[in-house]
């Protein structure tokens, strides 16, 4: 299908934001807002978001990929993914303004872009779906446990590691020190024993994300990379929580996994699979 791409400039809190809207000749009634993850801009690692937007446009699905305030070409100060709700609302407003025939918006987010989408979606009835890739639920303990479980365990059975050790090409002392530091973070060593009000801690990021997603009444597509620690930390966190397990087992949640894929789906075949899963899912409801 033919499509065009237009530059979109819009305002958020007095700052100018910039994005690219990909518009098919005959766009479907449901469009996609692509939310970037981490300190990057709307093109994405190895042109990931550009490839996605153009692939969806070729399938008749319009999309907007844009820069938060403080990112890429957009003005303003950089901010944390938990406080970009105004940026997302401005993007949805202007996507619908640019394409008057669009009736619904699905937010597609990778890493902390997925986490930002979870925090935002329930508060905007125009958002009817979420595509969440390798959501960011990072805590120091959760990351350390995922590293031990999914990295160190695999390394122990790696023949190349043992060959290096036998040849004296591996710094065992440094590796052991690194492992002990991570183990300490994983199992809470070195923490004080404060009690009462002093021991009170804010609600952890994974719990806040679960509560936010539980309030969302739309459909969800969860896409997981099999070879990514961020994804594994999310899965381990969910496996250890009855609330997360119930949420991900709900009928409105669909799941896909690419066992060999890395965090950003860097190979073309992985990107194409993600694009096709996204398009098929968008047309399925």
N, C-alpha and C positions, 0 to 999 in steps of 0.2 A: 504494500500500500504506500502511496505517495505521502510525504509529510514535509513540514517545514519547521524551522527552528527560529524562535524570536527571542531577543533579549528582553527581560522583564526587570524594570527598576521600580521598586516600591519602598514605602516608608515604614519604619518601625521605631517608635520612641524618638523620633526626630533624626534618626540615622537612615541613610540610604542603603538598601539591600539590593543585591543583583542576583539574577538567576537566568536560566535558559528554559523556555517552555517548548516542548516538542509536540507538534500539533498534526495529527493525521488528517487526511482530506475529509474523512468522515469519522470523527472521534466517537468512541463509545461513551455512554452516559456516566461511566465511572472513570475518574482520572487518578493518577498516582502522584503523591508528593514524596520525592526522594530526599531523605534526611541523612546527611553525612555523619560519619562517626570519627571521633578523634580530631586532632588539629590538622585538618585537611580541607580542601575546597571541593566545589561541585563536580569537578572532573573525576576525582577519586583515584585510588591507587591503580596503576596500569590502566587508566581510563575506564575504570569499572562502571561508574555512574553514567558516563557518556554512552558507553556500549549498551547499558541497560535501557536508558531512555530511548535511544534510537531503535533498539530491538522491539521495545513495546510499541513505539509509534508505528513500526512496520506491521504490527499486529492490530492496529487500529485503536491503541490505548494512549491517550495523551498523558504527559507528565511534566512536572516542574522540578528541576534540581537547582538548588540555590545555596548561597553562602549565608550562614549566621552572621549576626553582628560580630565584627572583629575577626572574621575569617575571609580568606580569599579577597575578592574585590569589595566586599561590603564594609561599610563604615562602622565606627563605634568600638567599644572595648570588648575584648574577648570575654566570654562567660562560660560557666560550667553547664554541662548538658542538663542538669536538673532545673535550670532557670532560663530555658529558652522557649518557654511557652508563648511569650509574646511574639517571638520570631516565627514560630510555627503558625500561630493564628494569622499573622500578617501574610504569610505565604499562602495559606488556604484562602483567605479573603481575595487575594490578588489572582490566584489561579482561577477561582470561580468568576472573577470579574473579567479576566482575559478570555475565558471560554464559557459564555453564558449558557450553553447547552448542557454543561456538566451538572449532574444532580448529586453525585456522591464523590467523596475523596477517600482513597486508601493511602495510608502512610507506610512507606517502605524504608526501613532503617537498619543499618549495620552497626554492631558493637554498641557504643554509647548513643548512637543515633536511634537504635532500637529501644534503648532504655528511655531516651527522651520521648519517643513516641508513646511508650506505655504511660508515662506520667501525664501526657497531654490528652490522649484520645478521649477519655470518658467525659471531658468537659466541653467537647465540641460535637454536637449531634450531626454535623455534616460529615464527620469521619465515621465510616461504616466498616472499615476493615484495617488490619495491620499486617504487614509482612515483617517479621522480626528475624534477623540473621545474627547468630552468635551474640546474644544480648550480654551486655556488660553488667556483672553483679559483683564486681571486684571488692573483696575485703582482704586484709593482709593474711588472715588465717585461711580463708577460702582459697586464695591464690597459692599459698604455701602447700596446702593439702593436695590441690590439683597438680602442682609441680612434682611432689613426691609420688603421687599415684600414677600419673600419666607420663612423666618425663624420666624420673630416676628409675622407675621399675623397668621401663623399656631399655634404658641404657645398660642395666645389669645384664641383659640378654643380648647385647650388641657385640658380635664377635670382634668388630673393629676396635672397640674399647679395650678388650682384653689383650689384643695384639699390641696396642700402644703401651699398655701397662707392662707387658712382658719385655718390650723393647726399651723400656725406660723413657718413653716419649710422653708420658702422662703424669701430671703433677698430682699425685694422690693426696698429699697433705692439703693443698689448696682446695681440691674437690671435696675433701672431708670437711674442711672448715665451712665451705659454702653449704654443704648438706646440713650441718649442725645448725647454722643460722636459720635455714629454712624450716628445719624441724622445730626449732624453738618458736618460730612464728606460728607454725601449724598447730602446736599443742600448748600455746599460751605460756611458755616459760619466760620468766623475767617480769611477769606482771605483778603489780602490787596487790595488796589485799584490802583495798578501801571498802568500807561498808557504808550503809545508809545512803543519804542523799549524795554523798561524794562518789558513790559507786554507780549512781544512775547514769545510764548511757543513752544517747539518742537511738532511735529505732534504726537498725542496720539497713543498708541500701537494699539487699535482697527482699527484706520484709516490706519496705516502702514500695518497691516495684510490684510485688505480689498484690498488695492492697490496691494499688492504682489499676493494675490490669484486671483485677476482680470487679472493679466498677464499670469496666467497659463492656458494652452489650453487643458489640459487633463481632465479626468473624476475624479469625487470626490464622495466619500461616507462619509456622515456625520452621526455619531452615537452619540446619546445624552442619558445621564442618567437622569431620571426624578427626582431623589432624590439627586441632587448634586448642590451646590451653584455655583461652577465654570461653570457648564453647563448652569444654569439659568442666570448667568451674561452674558454669551455669547449670549443666546437667547434674553435677554432684550436689549443688545447692538445692535444686528442685527435688532430687531423690531423697534428701534428708528432711524434707518438709511436707507434711500431710496437706497443707494448704496449697503449696505449689503443685503437688501431684494431682490433687482434685481439679485444680484450675486447668492444667495441661491435658487432663483426660476429658474435659468438657466437649460436647459434640460440636461446638463452634470452632474448636481448635484443630487444625490440620498440621501434620508434621512431615518433614522431608529431611533426609540426611545424605550428605555426600561424604562417604567414608574417607576418601583420600585427600579431600580438599583442605587447603590452608585457610587462614583467617579471612583473607580478602578474595578467595576464589580466583587466584591469580592466573590460572590457565584458561585459555579460551573455551575449552570444552566445559569447564566448571562454570564459567560465566554464562555460557549459553544454556546450560542446564538450569541454572537459577532463573534466568530470564524466561525460559519456557515453563518452568513450574509456576512462576508468578503470573504469566499470561493465562495459562490453563486455569489456575485457581480463580483469577479475576472473572473469567467467563463462566465459572461453574455455579455462580449464585446471583 
